[in-house]
Amino acid sequence: MASTSLWMDIDIAPDAGVLDGVRECDVVVIGSGIAGISTAYELCKRGKSVFVIDRGRICGGMTSRTSAHLAPLCDDLVSEMTKIRGKEATTLFCDSQAAAVDRIEEIQKKEKIDCDFRRLDGYLFQGQGMPADIIDEELEAVRDVGAPVHRLMGVPFNGCENRHVLRYPKQATFHPLKYLAGVAKACRENGVTFYRDSPVEEVTEENGIVTAKTARGVIRARHAVVATNSSISDRFAIHTKTAPYRTYVITFEIERGALPDALYWDTEDPYHYVRLQPGQANTDYVLVGGEDHKSGEADDAEDRFRKLEAWARGLISGLGKETHRWSGQVLDTIDYSGFIGRDPGGTNVYVAMGDSGQGLTHGVAGAMLNAGLISGEDHPWKTIYAPGRVPLKAAKNFMAENVTALKSFAEYVAPGELTSLEELTRGDGAVIRRGLEKIAAYRDKEGALHLNSASCTHVGCHLHWNSFETCWDCPCHGSIFDVKGQPINAPAIGPLVRVQE
């Protein structure tokens, strides 16, 4: 089954054009996921003229691959975040994430967006064979930051009656692209212009003006917000504090009412997560996700989907046929909160990156923060998300995640995965050594070869083939390239270097 999410049939701003010529505005927003569109909304409501520009279709990136949990607590556990950030910062973080959910609820009501938004409970439950003390530790940490939480036994899954559980009230979920289609419509009614299929090749700042350049056009603005999943405005420093992970989601049909509508996630490592989405007639969809791994460090999606299905069918009664399967990439930060605010290297450039598994709430919180800063407000969240922060207590995480870069560069002296191009079958890709160079080789269904350098154009890390998504992944900082070598996910801007056959 091809990688297709439950949300991808929604086309947002389908009549958006390609940037051509020179344009001027107050703020250019680079990236059209939830962070970009939400930022445009907050700014246009403040009277700013805004352009949103994306390298592909509007909202065609990682936001369209979310599982759409709106859980306003730390995805890596509040207890873990408290150890690194302390109680005060963790409290502020949780408050900001809760405020993001409140803002989504407010906007969908105000703009009359039919997006299946609903408040519900979230359940963190003890994983199979996992100790119960993590539940007690998390209970204490969540209470310390003032978030509502209740301890109980059992969740409505098979064999989980005696599992230790935390229940979090006032969580939420929705259909993310229906929501963003409504927000984009409101943006356009307030003068926002969207440009698609217009990759930004350079962002510069001079004399108080930011310039975003594409192959065919230029946007000059007073401010820029780089909301490209992973920033394209910072070459390296900020990326050493993040790490890309691939996560997998599979959906099944289920009779409505067979499973209580809630958010569920366990304490296994990697953990599993479950939610429902309304379907047609008397049917719902069950979304089951997990089996995460560091991007580029595995190419075994089929095995991971098999494990997800086995886990789900073992715990959830009445699961019907599989309907969708897909994967997405999350950008974990070493201290669990995103990098949002003024780019340390500029004056009028702002960034929003590092979702840490909470891309939706980070995107909305980031929009609220950056819009406030651009408008001259002194925002209470600016220190916890400051892009230039140096989280000293996260040094262990920093060292662990940056080992990937060292391993990646060492791969250039290793043999190729195949010894020759003749071994490469149709529809497959592999890295092949030819003399001193490593080639990212793909043979399409018609038999034509697509040969490019296996060196990422961001900082030169060694690429890996992703057979499920049919792309090349960079394990260091999350860049993704299509089979022709074109970048489809930041931070890379330039295409791979072509190699002659």
For each residue, the residues with C-beta under 8 A, 3 or more apart:
1: 4 322 324 325
2:
3: 325 326 327 468 469
4: 1 8 324 325 326
5: 8 64 65 66 249 324 326 328
6: 251 277 285 287 323 324
7: 10 64 66 68 175 176 177 178
8: 4 5 64 177
9:
10: 7 177 178 181
11: 14 57
12: 32 37 57 58 59 177 180 181 184
13: 16 32 58 184 188 194 196
14: 11 57 58
15:
16: 13 57 58 194 195 196
17: 20 195 196
18: 195 196 197 198 216 217
19: 23 53 195 198 214 216 217 219
20: 17 216 217
21: 216 217 218
22: 217 218 219 220
23: 19 51 193 217 218 219 220
24: 219 220 221
25: 28 48 49 50 51 193 219 220 221
26: 43 48 49 50 221 222 223
27: 43 48 49 50 51 221 222 223 224 225 374
28: 25 50 51 52 53 210 212 219 221 223 224 225
29: 32 36 39 40 43 50 51 52 53 224 225 227
30: 36 53 54 200 203 212 224 225 226 227 228 232
31: 35 36 52 54 61 226 227 228 229 352 490
32: 12 13 29 36 37 52 53 54 58 59 60 61 194 196
33: 36 37 59 61 62 63 64 227 229 359 363
34: 37 38 59 63 176 180 359 360 363 364
35: 31 38 39 227 352 359 362 363 364 366 367
36: 29 30 31 32 33 39 40 52 54 225 227 352
37: 12 32 33 34 40 41 52 58 59 180 183 184 187
38: 34 35 41 42 183 363 364 366 367 368
39: 29 35 36 42 43 225 227 352 366 367 370 371
40: 29 36 37 43 44 50 52 187 192
41: 37 38 44 45 107 183 186 187 190 192 367
42: 38 39 45 46 367 368 370 371
43: 26 27 29 39 40 46 48 50 371 374
44: 40 41 47 48 49 50 187 190 191 192
45: 41 42 190
46: 42 43 371 375
47: 44
48: 25 26 27 43 44 374
49: 25 26 27 44 191
50: 25 26 27 28 29 40 43 44 187 191 192 193
51: 23 25 27 28 29 192 193 194 195 219 221
52: 28 29 31 32 36 37 40 58 187 192 193 194 195
53: 19 28 29 30 32 194 195 198 200 212 214 219
54: 30 31 32 36 57 58 60 61 194 195 196 197 198
55: 197 198 199 200 487 488
56: 60 61 196 197 488
57: 11 12 14 16 54 60 196 197
58: 12 13 14 16 32 37 52 54 184 194 196
59: 12 32 33 34 37 63 64 177 180 184
60: 32 54 56 57 64
61: 31 32 33 54 56 64 65 229 489
62: 33 65 66 229 328 329 330 359 489
63: 33 34 59 66 176 177 180 359 360 363
64: 5 7 8 33 59 60 61 176 177
65: 5 61 62 249 326 327 328 329
66: 5 7 62 63 176 328 359 360
67: 249 273 275 287 289
68: 7 173 174 175 176 275 277 287 360
69: 122 171 173 263 265 273 275 360
70: 100 101 104 171 172 173 174 360 361
71: 75 97 122 168 171 263 358 361
72: 94 97 98 100 101 147 170 171 361
73: 78 94 97 142 147 168
74: 77 78 80 81 90 93 94 336 356
75: 71 336 356 357 358
76: 80 81 332 336 356 357
77: 74 80 81 134 138 141
78: 73 74 81 82 90 94 138 141 142 145 147
79: 82 83 134 137 138 140 141
80: 74 76 77 83 84 336
81: 74 76 77 78 84 85 90 93 335 336 337
82: 78 79 85 86 87 90 141 144 145
83: 79 80 393
84: 80 81 335 336 391 393 394 397
85: 81 82 89 90 93 335 336 337 384 391 393
86: 82 89 90
87: 82 90 91 144 145
88: 91 92
89: 85 86 92 93 383 384
90: 74 78 81 82 85 86 87 93 94 141 145
91: 87 88 94 95 144 145 146
92: 88 89 95 96 380 381 384
93: 74 81 85 89 90 96 97 336 337 384
94: 72 73 74 78 90 91 97 98 145 146 147
95: 91 92 98 99
96: 92 93 99 100 365 369 381 384 385
97: 71 72 73 93 94 100 101 358 361 362 365
98: 72 94 95 101 102 147 170
99: 95 96 102 103 365 368
100: 70 72 96 97 103 104 360 361 362 363 364 365 368
101: 70 72 97 98 104 105 170 171 172 361 364
102: 98 99 105 106
103: 99 100 106 107 364 368
104: 70 100 101 107 108 117 172 174 179 360 364
105: 101 102 108 109 117 119 172
106: 102 103 109 110
107: 41 103 104 110 111 113 183 186
108: 104 105 111 112 113 115 117 174 179 182
109: 105 106 112
110: 106 107
111: 107 108 182 183 185 186
112: 108 109 182
113: 107 108 117 178 179 181 182 183
114: 178 182
115: 108 174 175 176 178 179 182
116: 173 174 175 178 277 278
117: 104 105 108 113 172 173 174 179
118: 172 173 174 261
119: 105 170 171 172
120: 171 172 173 261 262 263
121: 167 168 169 171 262 263
122: 69 71 167 168 171 262 263 264 265
123: 155 165 166 167 168 262 263 264 265
124: 135 138 165 166 168 265 266 267
125: 155 157 160 163 164 165 166 264 265 266 267
126: 130 131 132 134 135 163 164 165 266 267
127: 130 266 267 268 271 272
128: 266 268
129:
130: 126 127 134 266 267 268
131: 126 134
132: 126 135 136 164
133: 136 137
134: 77 79 126 130 131 137 138 267
135: 124 126 132 138 139 151 164 165 166 267
136: 132 133 139 140 164
137: 79 133 134 140 141
138: 77 78 79 124 134 135 141 142 166
139: 135 136 142 143 149 151 166
140: 79 136 137 143 144
141: 77 78 79 82 90 137 138 144 145
142: 73 78 138 139 145 147 149 166 168
143: 139 140 146 147 149
144: 82 87 91 140 141
145: 78 82 87 90 91 94 141 142
146: 91 94 143
147: 72 73 78 94 98 142 143 168
148: 168 169 170
149: 139 142 143 166 167 168
150: 166 167 169
151: 135 139 164 165 166 167
152: 165 166 167
153: 161 162 163 164 165
154: 160 161 162 163 165
155: 123 125 160 163 165 264
156: 160 259 260
157: 125 160 264 315 316
158: 314 315 316 317
159: 314 315
160: 125 154 155 156 157 163 315
161: 153 154
162: 153 154
163: 125 126 153 154 155 160
164: 125 126 132 135 136 151 153
165: 123 124 125 126 135 151 152 153 154 155
166: 123 124 125 135 138 139 142 149 150 151 152
167: 121 122 123 149 150 151 152
168: 71 73 121 122 123 124 142 147 148 149 171
169: 121 148 150
170: 72 98 101 119 148
171: 69 70 71 72 101 119 120 121 122 168 262 263
172: 70 101 104 105 117 118 119 120
173: 68 69 70 116 117 118 120 263 275 276 277
174: 68 70 104 108 115 116 117 118 178 179
175: 7 68 115 116 178 179 277
176: 7 34 63 64 66 68 115 179 180 360
177: 7 8 10 12 59 63 64 180 181
178: 7 10 113 114 115 116 174 175 181 182
179: 104 108 113 115 117 174 175 176 182 183
180: 12 34 37 59 63 176 177 183 184
181: 10 12 113 177 178 184 185
182: 108 111 112 113 114 115 178 179 185 186
183: 37 38 41 107 111 113 179 180 186 187
184: 12 13 37 58 59 180 181 187 188 192 194
185: 111 181 182 188 189
186: 41 107 111 182 183 189 190
187: 37 40 41 44 50 52 183 184 190 192 194
188: 13 184 185 191 192 193 194
189: 185 186
190: 41 44 45 186 187
191: 44 49 50 188
192: 40 41 44 50 51 52 184 187 188
193: 23 25 50 51 52 188
194: 13 16 32 51 52 53 54 58 184 187 188
195: 16 17 18 19 51 52 53 54 198 217
196: 13 16 17 18 32 54 56 57 58
197: 18 54 55 56 57
198: 18 19 53 54 55 195 214 216 217
199: 55 214 215 487 493
200: 30 53 55 203 212 213 214 232 493
201: 213 214 215 493 494
202: 211 212 213 493
203: 30 200 210 211 212 213 224 226 232 233 349
204: 210 211 213
205: 209 210 211 224 346 347 348 349
206: 209 211
207:
208: 222 347 348
209: 205 206 220 221 222 348
210: 28 203 204 205 220 221 222 223 224 346 348 349
211: 202 203 204 205 206 218 219 220 221
212: 28 30 53 200 202 203 218 219 221 224
213: 200 201 202 203 204 217 218
214: 19 53 198 199 200 201 217 218
215: 199 201
216: 18 19 20 21 198
217: 18 19 20 21 22 23 195 198 213 214
218: 21 22 23 211 212 213 214
219: 19 22 23 24 25 28 51 53 211 212
220: 22 23 24 25 209 210 211
221: 24 25 26 27 28 51 209 210 211 212 224
222: 26 27 208 209 210 348
223: 26 27 28 210 348 349 350 374
224: 27 28 29 30 203 205 210 212 221 233 348 349 350
225: 27 28 29 30 36 39 349 350 351 352 370 374
226: 30 31 203 231 232 233 343 349 350 351 352 353
227: 29 30 31 33 35 36 39 351 352 353 363 366
228: 30 31 231 232 353 490 491
229: 31 33 61 62 329 331 353 355 478 489 490
230: 239 242 244 331 353 477 478 479 489 490 491
231: 226 228 234 238 239 339 343 351 353 490 491
232: 30 200 203 226 228 490 491 493
233: 203 224 226 343 345 346 349 351
234: 231 237 238 239 343 344 345 351 387 491
235: 458 459
236: 239 240 459
237: 234 240 241 344
238: 231 234 241 242 339 351 353 387
239: 230 231 234 236 242 458 459 476 477 491
240: 236 237 398 402 405
241: 237 238 333 334 335 339 354 391 398
242: 230 238 239 331 332 333 334 339 353 354 401 477 478
243: 294 331 332 334 401 404
244: 230 294 295 296 329 330 331 332 473 474 475 476 477 478
245: 292 293 294 295 329 330 331 332
246: 292 293 294 295 298 327 328 329 466 473
247: 289 290 291 292 327 328 329 330 357
248: 289 290 291 292 301 304 305 308 325 326 327
249: 5 65 67 287 288 289 324 325 326 327 328
250: 287 288 289 305 308 309 312 322 324 325
251: 6 277 285 286 287 288 322 323 324 325
252: 285 286 288 312 319 320 321 322 323
253: 279 283 284 285 286 319 320 321 323
254: 258 259 276 283 284 285 286 316 318 319 320
255: 258 282 283 284 318 320
256: 278 279 282 283 284
257:
258: 254 255 284 317 318
259: 156 254 276 284 286 316 318
260: 156
261: 118 120 276
262: 120 121 122 123 171 275 276
263: 69 71 120 121 122 123 171 173 273 274 275
264: 122 123 125 155 157 273 274 275
265: 69 122 123 124 125 271 272 273 274
266: 124 125 126 127 128 130 271 272 273
267: 124 125 126 127 130 134 135 271
268: 127 128 130 271 272 290
269:
270: 290 291 292 293
271: 127 265 266 267 268 290
272: 127 265 266 268 288 289 290 291 308 311
273: 67 69 263 264 265 266 288 289 290
274: 263 264 265 286 287 288 289 312 316
275: 67 68 69 173 262 263 264 286 287
276: 173 254 259 261 262 284 285 286 287
277: 6 68 116 173 175 251 284 285 287
278: 116 256 284 285
279: 253 256 283 284 285
280: 283
281:
282: 255 256
283: 253 254 255 256 279 280 320
284: 253 254 255 256 258 259 276 277 278 279
285: 6 251 252 253 254 276 277 278 279 323 324
286: 251 252 253 254 259 274 275 276 312 316 319
287: 6 67 68 249 250 251 274 275 276 277
288: 249 250 251 252 272 273 274 308 309 311 312 316
289: 67 247 248 249 250 272 273 274 308
290: 247 248 268 270 271 272 273 308 311
291: 247 248 270 272 304 305 307 308
292: 245 246 247 248 270 330
293: 245 246 270 297 298 304
294: 243 244 245 246 297 298 404 475
295: 244 245 246 329 473 474 475 478
296: 244 463 464 466 473 474 475
297: 293 294 404 464 475
298: 246 293 294 304
299: 464 465 466 467 468
300: 303 304
301: 248 304 305 327 466 467 468 469
302: 305 306 468
303: 300 306 307
304: 248 291 293 298 300 301 307 308
305: 248 250 291 301 302 308 309 325
306: 302 303 309 310
307: 291 303 304 310 311
308: 248 250 272 288 289 290 291 304 305 311 312
309: 250 288 305 306 312 313 322
310: 306 307 313 314
311: 272 288 290 307 308 314 315
312: 250 252 274 286 288 308 309 315 316 319
313: 309 310 316 319
314: 158 159 310 311
315: 157 158 159 160 311 312
316: 157 158 254 259 274 286 288 312 313 319
317: 158 258
318: 254 255 258 259
319: 252 253 254 286 312 313 316
320: 252 253 254 255 283
321: 252 253
322: 1 250 251 252 309 325
323: 6 251 252 253 285
324: 1 4 5 6 249 250 251 285
325: 1 3 4 248 249 250 251 305 322
326: 3 4 5 65 248 249
327: 3 65 246 247 248 249 301 468 469
328: 5 62 65 66 246 247 249
329: 62 65 229 244 245 246 247 295 473 478 480 489
330: 62 244 245 247 292 355 356 357 359
331: 229 230 242 243 244 245 353 354 355 356 478
332: 76 242 243 244 245 336 354 356 357 401
333: 241 242 336 337 338 339 354 356
334: 241 242 243 391 394 397 398 401
335: 81 84 85 241 389 391 393 394 397
336: 74 75 76 80 81 84 85 93 332 333 356
337: 81 85 93 333 354 356 362 384 385
338: 333 352 353 354 355 356 362 365 366 385
339: 231 238 241 242 333 351 352 353 354 385 386 387 389
340: 350 351 352 353 354 362 365 366 369 370 381 385 387
341: 350 351 369 370 373 382 385 386 387
342: 346 347 349 350 373 387
343: 226 231 233 234 346 349 350 351 387
344: 234 237 387 388
345: 233 234 349
346: 205 210 233 342 343 349
347: 205 208 342
348: 205 208 209 210 222 223 224
349: 203 205 210 223 224 225 226 233 342 343 345 346
350: 223 224 225 226 340 341 342 343 370 373 374
351: 225 226 227 231 233 234 238 339 340 341 343 387
352: 31 35 36 39 225 226 227 338 339 340 362 363 366 367 370
353: 226 227 228 229 230 231 238 242 331 338 339 340
354: 241 242 331 332 333 337 338 339 340 362
355: 229 330 331 338 358 359 362 363
356: 74 75 76 330 331 332 333 336 337 338 362
357: 75 76 247 330 332
358: 71 75 97 355 361 362
359: 33 34 35 62 63 66 330 355 362 363
360: 34 63 66 68 69 70 100 104 176 363 364
361: 70 71 72 97 100 101 358 364 365
362: 35 97 100 337 338 340 352 354 355 356 358 359 365 366
363: 33 34 35 38 63 100 227 352 355 359 360 366 367
364: 34 35 38 100 101 103 104 360 361 367 368
365: 96 97 99 100 338 340 361 362 368 369 381 385
366: 35 38 39 227 338 340 352 362 363 369 370 385
367: 35 38 39 41 42 352 363 364 370 371
368: 38 42 99 100 103 364 365 371 372 379 381
369: 96 340 341 365 366 372 373 379 381 382 385
370: 39 42 225 340 341 350 352 366 367 373 374
371: 39 42 43 46 367 368 374 375
372: 368 369 375 377 379
373: 341 342 350 369 370 376 377 379 382
374: 27 43 48 223 225 350 370 371
375: 46 371 372
376: 373
377: 372 373
378: 382
379: 368 369 372 373 382
380: 92
381: 92 96 340 365 368 369 384 385
382: 341 369 373 378 379 385 386
383: 89 386 389
384: 85 89 92 93 96 337 381
385: 96 337 338 339 340 341 365 366 369 381 382
386: 339 341 382 383 389
387: 234 238 339 340 341 342 343 344 351
388: 344
389: 335 339 383 386
390:
391: 84 85 241 334 335 394 398
392: 395
393: 83 84 85 335
394: 84 334 335 391 397 398
395: 392 398 399
396: 399 400
397: 84 334 335 394 400 401
398: 240 241 334 391 394 395 401 402
399: 395 396 402 403
400: 396 397 403
401: 242 243 332 334 397 398 404
402: 240 398 399 405 406
403: 399 400 406 407
404: 243 294 297 401 407 408 475 476
405: 240 402 408 409 459 461 476
406: 402 403 409 410
407: 403 404 410 411 475
408: 404 405 411 461 462 474 475 476
409: 405 406 412 460 461 462
410: 406 407 413 414
411: 407 408 414 438 462
412: 409 438 462
413: 410
414: 410 411
415: 419 433
416: 419 430 431 432 433 438 439
417: 430 431 432 465
418: 421 423 424 430 432 441
419: 415 416 423 432
420: 423 432
421: 418 424 432 441 443 449 451 501
422:
423: 418 419 420 430
424: 418 421 428 429 430 432 441 442 443 449
425: 428 443
426: 443 444 445 446 447
427: 443 444 445
428: 424 425 442 443 465 467
429: 424 440 441 442 443 465 467 470 472 483
430: 416 417 418 423 424 441 465
431: 416 417 438 439 440 441 454 462 463 464 465
432: 416 417 418 419 420 421 424 438 439 441
433: 415 416 437 438 439
434: 437 438 439 499
435:
436:
437: 433 434 453 454 499
438: 411 412 416 431 432 433 434 453 454 455 462
439: 416 431 432 433 434 451 452 453 454 499
440: 429 431 451 452 453 454 463 465 472 481 485 496
441: 418 421 424 429 430 431 432 449 450 451
442: 424 428 429 449 450 451 465 483
443: 421 424 425 426 427 428 429 447 448 449 450
444: 426 427 447 448 449 450 483
445: 426 427
446: 426
447: 426 443 444
448: 443 444
449: 421 424 441 442 443 444 501
450: 441 442 443 444 483 484 485
451: 421 439 440 441 442 498 499 500 501
452: 439 440 472 481 484 485 495 496 497 498 499
453: 437 438 439 440 496 497 498 499
454: 431 437 438 439 440 462 463 472
455: 438 460 461 462 463 496 497
456: 459 460 461 462 463 474 476 477 479 481 492 496
457: 460 479 487 492 493 494 495 496 497
458: 235 239 461 474 476 477 479 491 492 493
459: 235 236 239 405 456 476 477
460: 409 455 456 457
461: 405 408 409 455 456 458 474 475 476 477
462: 408 409 411 412 431 438 454 455 456 475
463: 296 431 440 454 455 456 472 473 474 481 496
464: 296 297 299 431 472 473 474 475
465: 299 417 428 429 430 431 440 442 472 473
466: 246 296 299 301 469 470 471 472 473 480
467: 299 301 428 429 470
468: 3 299 301 302 327
469: 3 301 327 466 473 480
470: 429 466 467 482 483
471: 466 480 481 482 483 488
472: 429 440 452 454 463 464 465 466 480 481 482 483 485 496
473: 244 246 295 296 329 463 464 465 466 469 479 480
474: 244 295 296 408 456 458 461 463 464 477 478 479 480 481 492
475: 244 294 295 296 297 404 407 408 461 462 464
476: 239 244 404 405 408 456 458 459 461
477: 230 239 242 244 456 458 459 461 474 491
478: 229 230 242 244 295 329 331 474 489 490 491
479: 230 456 457 458 473 474 487 489 490 491 492
480: 329 466 469 471 472 473 474 487 488 489 492
481: 440 452 456 463 471 472 474 485 486 487 488 492 495 496
482: 470 471 472 485 486 488
483: 429 442 444 450 470 471 472
484: 450 452 495
485: 440 450 452 472 481 482 495 496 497 498
486: 481 482 495 496
487: 55 199 457 479 480 481 490 492 493 494 495
488: 55 56 471 480 481 482
489: 61 62 229 230 329 478 479 480 492
490: 31 228 229 230 231 232 478 479 487 493
491: 228 230 231 232 234 239 458 477 478 479
492: 456 457 458 474 479 480 481 487 489
493: 199 200 201 202 232 457 458 487 490
494: 201 457 487
495: 452 457 481 484 485 486 487
496: 440 452 453 455 456 457 463 472 481 485 486
497: 452 453 455 457 485
498: 451 452 453 485
499: 434 437 439 451 452 453
500: 451
501: 421 449 451
